Amino acid sequence: MSTSEILPADLRILRQLQNSGRMTNQELAEKVGMAASPCWRRMKQLEENGVITGYQANIDRKKIGLGLLAFIRVKIDSHSEEDAQRFEQQVGALPSVIACYAIAGDADFLLQVVAKDLDSFSSFAMEVVRRLPGIKEMQTSFVLREVKPLDALPLEGL
């Protein structure tokens, strides 16, 4: 499903689900101005087409003891497809890495990492990340304050 195939009703459904993924189909249908059956069919089609990739609870990381948020820029030694895939697989298996992006510029990857505190982050960075094969260089930036964390995707204008 491409953006050209997303109907205005789909966007209304997506906006509501981004705000609250726990509402019943009846509540959703009322909020988007549709009957329950067509609303359910559109939502199921969005799921089947991979537009809706899942449902999850938003958790306050600080309230569960993950007070530190950092970004680690990583350069790797080799840029072969095989080495990059191996790095991606290993990073993907690390629970403390909550997001990883292959990037352009002065680094190859950007890792978003959570930790309990500076000591636990330091251990993770030096004993786990630094020891991943192929790491040439890494540089960390610590988040001092979340100004605008990821909340929802902008759907206006699509």
N, C-alpha and C positions, 0 to 999 in steps of 0.2 A: 504494500500500500504506500503510495507516494503522497506528498503533501497536496498534490492536485486532486487526489481521490478522497481527501479528508473533507467531509461535509461540515457545514456550520453546526449541525446537530452533534457531530462527533466532537467538535471543539467545545461545545457546551458541556458535554459529558466529561471530557478530559479536565476541564476547569474545575468542575465540581469534585471529581475524584481526586484531583491534586489537593484540594482543600480538606476532604474527608473521605478516605477510602473505605470507611466502615459503614456508610449509610446503606440502608436497604435499597433494593431496586425500585420499590415504590417511592421512597423519598427522592431518589435520584431522578426518576421520571417526572415527579412534580416540579423539582427545581429546574429541569431543563425544558419543561413544557411539552412532554411527550406522554403517550400512553405507556404503561408498564411493559407490555410485550415488545413493541418496537424498540424501546429503550434497552431492554435486556439483549435483544438481538444485535443492536449496534455495538453495545459494550462487548459482547462475546466476539463479534467480528474484529473489534479493535484488539482484543486479546489474541485471537488466532492469527492476526496479521502482524503481531509483534509490536504494535504501537504501545499497548499497555504490556509492560514486561513483568509486572508483579505488584504486590501490595505489601506495605511494611509499616511498622510503627516508627515514628520519629522519636528518638530517645535523646534526652539531654545527657551528653557524655560526661559532664562534670558531676551530675547527680549519681552516676554509677562509678565514680572514682577515676575517670580518665581526664584529668585536669590539664594535660599538656597536648597541644596540637602543633605539629611541625610539618614543614615541607622539606624534602631532601631532593636536591638536584643531583643526578648521577650521570657520570660519563663512563662508558664501558670501553674496554680495550679494542675489541673487534666489532665491526659493524656487519658481520655476516648474518644472514637470515637465521641460521641455526643458533648462533650465539645469542642473538636478540631474543629468539623464542625461548631458549633455555632460561635466560634471565627473567623473562616475563612469567614463565611457569613457576620459577622459584619464588619470585616476589608475590605472585598470586596466591601462594600457599601460606603467606605470613599474615596472621590475623591482625596484627598491629598496623599493617598497611591497609588503610581503608579505601584508598584509590591510587591508581598508578596510570600515568599517561606517557606515551611515547611523544616526545616533543622535538621541535626544531629550535635551533639556536645554539647556545653555548653548552648545552647538556643534551643527553639522549633520553632521559626519563625523569619524570617528576613524581615523587612518591608523597602521598599525604599520609601522615602517621599520627596515631594517638598513643599516649602512654599515661601512666599514673602520675608520674612526676619526672623531674629532670634526671634523677638517678636511674630510674628504670628506662627512660629514653636513652641515656648514655650507654647503658648496658646493651640495649637492643641495637643501637647504631654501631657500636664497636664490636660486639660479639656476633651479631647476626648479619646486618647489612654489609658492613665492611668486609666480611669474610665470604660474601657471595662471589663466585668465580667471575672474573672478567671486569671487576670494578676497577676503574682507573682513578676516578676522583669522585668525591661526594662533598656537597656543601649544604648545610642546614640553615633554614630560616624558621624561627619560632614565631608562632602567632601570638601577638600580645592581646588582641581583642578581635572578636569576630564582628566585622562591620555589617556584612551581608552574607550570611551563610546560605548554601543552597537550600532553597525552600520549595520552589516550583519553577517549571520551565515557562518562559514567556510565550503565551499562545495568541496574543493579540497580533493581528496583522497576517496571520497565516491563511 
